[in-house]
Amino acid sequence: MQIFNTMTRQKEEFVPAVPGEYRIYVCGPTVYNYIHIGNARPMIVFDTLRRYLEYRGNKVYYVSNITDIDDKLIAKGQQEGTSMQEVARKFEAEYIKDSEGLNVKEPTVRPRATEHIGEIIKIVKDLVASGHAYAARNGDVYFRVKSDPGYGKLSHLNLDDLESGNRTLRSQMDDDLKEDPADFAVWKAAKPGEPYWESPWGHGRPGWHIECSAMARKHLGKTIDLHCGGQDLIFPHHENEIAQSECANGCTFSRYWMHNGFLNINNQKMSKSANNFFTVREIADKYGYEPIRYFMLTAGYRMPLNYTVELIESCKNSLERLYTCRDNLDFAIQHAHGDSDELVAKAEQAKQKFITAMDDDLNTPDALAAIFDFVKEINTLSDGASRAALEQAASVFDELTGVLGLLYNRKKSDVPADVMALVEERAAAKKAKDWARADAIRAQLTGMGWSVTDTAQGPKVDRL
């Protein structure tokens, strides 16, 4: 499989350090509110990557964190008269509910920042001892950016321009606690009324970037195979993670980096001020979770993606086509009377097209196209297919849609005996050319919430 490595800005063969085992870290949310539609994109994209790697026979150690300490969390707790912890637990539960709704697999580990304070302090102490960080007079601890000659390698910053910008920043600084404006906090002194932990530098709490460095190191080791997140995290978050991790650990932090593109709303950047800010929950309440997942797979993950009501409705219709095809396959299997095995070859072709697409930097649009080409073949060839060929088609269909995390709301509902009795009575009426009675029974079935469709294999019964 080839992926686009943000570090090298080119596609590379994605080879793990240990053959057959991938160690992946994905930045999770800061749980101070319901997640918005933009948050859903990395959740779905990298869950799909994980599913594909597992489908290809690999073991994936997948860590996605919870940031449960942050200025926004503290402020929300103070606003609501509760606490940072209460806010975090409430919205962590809501985040997990949305994750499950989107069919995002549970991570191997879902670590919380507040449960890794000891690991965070250890890294900060090592950075201070090695001269890569320093304590300011107020108890803050800052990473010394100039101590890392590789700083800027992920975001490909021009360091001369950065220096020029720093001079401007320095002129605007009210309190010159930092040696350089580019330096960033790895530990923050607690302000009055804020939660804090004991540390060698006094009461304080972690800086944002250091949390992920500590959680990745504890659960995946000093060098991981892949770090993922949204494009907005490249700088400063991921750049700072690299600097502090590599200076503390003395080795490469992540061998590959993947970042998904931005999500716009009606061709505008999403913001509350523009009145186009939507949570996942709001959209799911109206359209369901599954169309959101499908929508995120309709464009290459690195490309900008534009959300509109028309597109989400189109995604809902596309899902209906997939559900209908799969239900028709079940019906065809039950009533198989043909002897053609042509669908077996078509299933294998669909699988190979799908794999080729996914191996090309997680090309989900082409993977979806392979599935819909297969749908056309199924619709064309089902009538004359053998039971074995139909069963093979169903198996491959389930495999491919499963890798994309789709069709997880499929329900098999047994048709009640009284409904089947009416279906059989209608069939007998039609055979006797009693069209009025047949139409009356159809109307009765509709009133009971069932539809009946006449096919070459016999009547097909579905819930309305």
Buried (B, 14 or more C-beta within 10 A) or exposed (E): BBBBBBBEEEEBEBEBEEEEEBBBBBBBBBBBBBBBBBBBBBBBBBBBBBBBBBBEEBEBBBBBBBBBBBBBBBEBBBEEEEBBBBBBBBBBEBBBBBBEBBBBBEBBBBBBBBEBBEBBBBBBBBBBEEEBBBBBEEBBBBBBBEBBEEBBBBBEBEBEEBEEBBEEBEEEEEEEBBBBBBBBBBBBBBEEEBBBBEBEBBBBBBBBBBBBBBBBBBBBBBBBBBBBBBBEBBBBBBBBBBBBBBBBBEEBBBBBBBBBBBBBBEEEEBEEEEEBBBBBBEBBEEBBBBBBBBBBBBBBBBEEBBBEEEBBEBBBEBBEEBBEBBBBBBBBBEBBEBEBBBBBEBBEBBBEBBBEBBBBBBBBEBBBBBBEBBBEBBBEBBBBBBBBBBBBBBEBBBBBBBBBBBBEEEEEEEEEEEBBEBBEBBBEBBEEEBEEBBEEBBEBBEEEEBEBEEEEBBBBBBEE
